[in-house]
Amino acid sequence: MKVCIILNGEVKDYIKTKEIILEENYDYIIGADGGCNHLFKMNIIPNYIVGDLDSIEREVIEYYENKNVIFKRYPSHKDETDSEICIYLAKSLGADEIDLFATLGGRIDHTLANIGLMNYIKENSIRPRILTSEEEIFMVKNETINLKGKKGDTISVISINGESKGVTLEKLEYPLDNAIVNHLSPLGISNVMLEDECIISIDDGCALIIRNFNI
């Protein structure tokens, strides 16, 4: 089951972002507080709106109330962020894939925290992905993935949570074979897909995989 969560970060291109959301055909769409302002501008109706509602515009609340969207209101003083609560909800709905939109940009602390949420999602056996109109971000941990894209797309592999061992990159301009990529090392930055698919394998470690679209 695929769930989409819209946060309150930056959306550079509403038209392209809306196209991506509609093409993914999500089972559920969840708006996190101010993220619903983005949904409103894209004329997308979520299944749920979650948060303390301190960032969502009043006209947006009224619009979605009239559309019978389910609101889950929480106090402003709470231990969890709105993003975390949305993930808890997606998990309870049975999600095995969660895509996060409007995750980057804005305050750097929020951006870093939202990227960190990918690790929490991954630990719950759910596949996390961050999507923008220009890129997608995966998390690979002790596994091999076949990443689909387009020839010429830029691929970056950034090791997090320490070094990554047994890193193998295939069908990329700069391949690796059983290499070690140190924590936040620039070694894996700005590789290029030679075909419409590449293979990324990490035997022991965790890395972010960023694919920038070749438009």
LUMVEX-487429 format. One record per residue (C-alpha): x, y, z; residue number from 0. Coordinates in Angstrom, 2 decimals. Layout:
N
PT,X,Y,Z,NUM
...
This chain:
215
PT,0.00,0.00,0.00,0
PT,1.38,3.41,-1.02,1
PT,0.81,6.48,1.14,2
PT,1.69,10.06,0.26,3
PT,2.48,12.61,2.98,4
PT,2.67,16.32,2.16,5
PT,4.76,18.36,4.59,6
PT,5.24,22.12,4.94,7
PT,8.56,22.50,3.14,8
PT,9.26,23.91,-0.29,9
PT,7.37,23.11,-3.50,10
PT,9.13,24.68,-6.48,11
PT,6.81,23.51,-9.25,12
PT,3.16,22.87,-8.39,13
PT,2.23,21.63,-11.85,14
PT,4.98,18.99,-11.99,15
PT,4.45,17.99,-8.35,16
PT,0.74,17.48,-8.95,17
PT,1.50,15.35,-12.01,18
PT,3.80,13.13,-9.94,19
PT,1.24,12.72,-7.15,20
PT,-1.53,11.78,-9.56,21
PT,0.69,9.40,-11.55,22
PT,1.69,7.51,-8.39,23
PT,-1.97,6.61,-7.71,24
PT,-1.66,6.62,-3.91,25
PT,-4.00,4.65,-1.69,26
PT,-4.01,7.49,0.86,27
PT,-2.90,11.11,0.85,28
PT,-2.11,12.73,4.20,29
PT,-1.60,16.46,4.64,30
PT,0.58,17.57,7.54,31
PT,-0.80,20.88,8.79,32
PT,0.69,23.62,6.57,33
PT,1.37,21.04,3.88,34
PT,-2.33,21.27,3.11,35
PT,-1.75,24.77,1.75,36
PT,0.29,23.08,-0.97,37
PT,-2.45,20.52,-1.61,38
PT,-5.02,23.32,-1.86,39
PT,-2.93,25.12,-4.50,40
PT,-2.73,21.88,-6.49,41
PT,-6.46,21.20,-6.11,42
PT,-5.79,17.82,-4.47,43
PT,-8.12,16.52,-1.76,44
PT,-6.34,14.48,0.94,45
PT,-7.86,11.64,2.90,46
PT,-6.53,12.99,6.20,47
PT,-5.28,16.29,7.62,48
PT,-3.04,15.93,10.67,49
PT,-1.49,18.36,13.14,50
PT,-2.13,21.28,15.46,51
PT,-3.36,23.33,12.47,52
PT,-1.24,26.36,13.33,53
PT,0.21,26.67,9.82,54
PT,-2.76,25.84,7.61,55
PT,-4.73,28.80,6.27,56
PT,-8.30,29.24,7.53,57
PT,-9.86,29.12,4.07,58
PT,-8.06,25.82,3.44,59
PT,-9.49,24.33,6.64,60
PT,-13.00,25.42,5.69,61
PT,-12.62,24.11,2.14,62
PT,-11.49,20.66,3.26,63
PT,-14.10,20.50,6.02,64
PT,-16.73,20.98,3.31,65
PT,-15.08,18.15,1.35,66
PT,-15.52,15.80,4.37,67
PT,-11.77,15.29,4.78,68
PT,-10.93,13.57,8.08,69
PT,-9.13,15.93,10.49,70
PT,-6.91,14.58,13.25,71
PT,-6.16,17.53,15.53,72
PT,-3.34,17.54,18.09,73
PT,-2.19,20.11,20.67,74
PT,0.66,22.42,19.68,75
PT,2.72,21.30,22.70,76
PT,3.52,17.66,22.01,77
PT,6.55,15.39,21.88,78
PT,6.08,14.37,18.24,79
PT,6.25,16.59,15.17,80
PT,3.35,16.67,12.73,81
PT,5.56,14.71,10.33,82
PT,6.01,11.90,12.85,83
PT,2.28,11.74,13.56,84
PT,1.58,11.44,9.83,85
PT,3.99,8.50,9.64,86
PT,2.29,6.82,12.61,87
PT,-1.03,7.21,10.80,88
PT,0.36,5.83,7.52,89
PT,1.75,2.83,9.41,90
PT,-1.63,2.19,11.05,91
PT,-3.26,2.27,7.60,92
PT,-0.98,-0.57,6.50,93
PT,1.52,1.34,4.37,94
PT,4.49,-0.54,2.96,95
PT,5.62,2.50,0.94,96
PT,5.62,6.12,2.10,97
PT,6.45,9.02,-0.21,98
PT,7.20,12.40,1.37,99
PT,6.62,15.66,-0.51,100
PT,7.50,19.25,0.48,101
PT,10.17,17.81,2.76,102
PT,13.14,19.94,1.71,103
PT,13.76,23.69,1.72,104
PT,12.75,26.19,4.35,105
PT,14.30,25.76,7.79,106
PT,17.43,23.60,7.72,107
PT,16.55,21.95,11.06,108
PT,13.21,20.80,9.67,109
PT,14.86,19.59,6.46,110
PT,17.46,17.52,8.34,111
PT,14.83,16.14,10.73,112
PT,12.59,15.14,7.81,113
PT,15.46,13.34,6.10,114
PT,16.12,11.61,9.41,115
PT,12.52,10.38,9.44,116
PT,13.42,8.18,6.48,117
PT,15.48,6.05,8.86,118
PT,12.53,5.64,11.23,119
PT,10.30,4.62,8.32,120
PT,12.93,2.15,7.10,121
PT,13.26,0.58,10.55,122
PT,9.53,-0.14,10.46,123
PT,9.96,-2.22,7.28,124
PT,8.37,0.50,5.15,125
PT,10.08,1.86,2.04,126
PT,10.67,5.61,2.36,127
PT,11.15,8.03,-0.49,128
PT,11.38,11.81,-0.72,129
PT,10.07,13.32,-3.95,130
PT,10.31,16.79,-5.44,131
PT,9.70,18.06,-8.95,132
PT,13.46,17.72,-9.59,133
PT,14.63,14.67,-7.67,134
PT,13.86,11.57,-5.66,135
PT,15.71,10.34,-2.58,136
PT,15.87,6.71,-1.43,137
PT,17.48,5.05,1.55,138
PT,19.46,1.85,0.96,139
PT,20.46,-0.26,3.96,140
PT,22.20,-3.63,3.64,141
PT,20.46,-4.33,0.33,142
PT,20.52,-4.10,-3.45,143
PT,18.14,-1.97,-5.48,144
PT,17.49,-1.64,-9.20,145
PT,16.89,2.07,-9.63,146
PT,14.85,3.07,-12.65,147
PT,15.29,6.46,-14.28,148
PT,16.57,7.85,-17.55,149
PT,19.95,7.74,-19.21,150
PT,21.80,10.87,-18.14,151
PT,20.13,11.22,-14.76,152
PT,22.53,12.23,-11.99,153
PT,22.93,9.76,-9.12,154
PT,24.58,10.53,-5.77,155
PT,25.30,7.98,-3.06,156
PT,25.89,9.49,0.40,157
PT,26.77,7.22,3.29,158
PT,25.05,8.07,6.58,159
PT,25.18,6.50,10.06,160
PT,28.88,5.73,9.56,161
PT,30.76,4.15,6.66,162
PT,29.16,1.84,4.10,163
PT,31.00,-1.32,3.13,164
PT,30.69,-3.50,0.06,165
PT,29.33,-0.68,-2.09,166
PT,28.84,-1.76,-5.70,167
PT,27.54,0.56,-8.42,168
PT,26.65,-0.81,-11.85,169
PT,25.47,0.84,-15.09,170
PT,26.84,4.17,-13.92,171
PT,29.59,6.31,-15.47,172
PT,31.78,5.79,-12.40,173
PT,31.25,2.21,-11.20,174
PT,32.34,0.84,-7.84,175
PT,33.06,-2.77,-6.91,176
PT,32.89,-3.77,-3.25,177
PT,34.15,-0.34,-2.16,178
PT,34.04,1.45,1.18,179
PT,32.30,4.83,1.22,180
PT,33.04,6.87,4.30,181
PT,30.45,8.84,6.26,182
PT,29.32,11.86,4.20,183
PT,32.17,11.26,1.76,184
PT,31.96,13.09,-1.62,185
PT,33.08,9.90,-3.38,186
PT,29.56,9.03,-4.52,187
PT,28.47,12.49,-5.63,188
PT,27.20,13.27,-9.16,189
PT,27.46,9.93,-10.92,190
PT,25.57,9.48,-14.18,191
PT,23.20,6.75,-15.37,192
PT,24.41,5.05,-18.55,193
PT,21.04,3.35,-19.14,194
PT,17.46,3.72,-17.93,195
PT,18.29,1.60,-14.91,196
PT,21.23,1.25,-12.54,197
PT,22.10,-1.17,-9.73,198
PT,23.17,-0.01,-6.28,199
PT,24.28,-2.51,-3.65,200
PT,25.43,-2.00,-0.06,201
PT,26.49,-5.06,1.92,202
PT,26.89,-3.33,5.28,203
PT,25.77,0.22,5.84,204
PT,23.17,2.84,5.07,205
PT,23.18,5.49,2.35,206
PT,20.94,8.08,0.79,207
PT,20.50,7.69,-2.96,208
PT,19.59,10.90,-4.76,209
PT,18.44,10.81,-8.36,210
PT,18.19,14.18,-10.09,211
PT,15.92,14.03,-13.10,212
PT,17.46,14.67,-16.53,213
PT,14.72,16.91,-17.91,214
